[in-house]
């Protein structure tokens, strides 16, 4: 079992920045990919960014150049640095961990609201 706890969400003005964190615990040795997803009201959950065990990253077109995903293996923590935030980035952001077997785990989510 993998337990994920997100933090760092909040209210920010357009153009501002936030850094989300996701603390992982449990049997994480076989997790080969971690990711951030988001879900805005009335919309489907969408993939924001991924990072693999060999630190390869991938981003949704909508966040490329603004968001950066990273991980600290010593702290078992995943991050999402979000810059130049836009109102359309408003959503609940979820941390996801996926094992090589395909089994996936989710955090409870953290709300990000971009508004003036």
Secondary structure, DSSP 4 states (H G I P E B T S, - for coil): -EEEEEE--EEE-TT--EEEEEEEEES-TTEEEEEEEEE-TTS--EEEEEEETT--EEE-TTTTTTEEEEEETTTTEEEEEE-S--GGG-EEEEEEEEETTS-EEE---EEEEE--
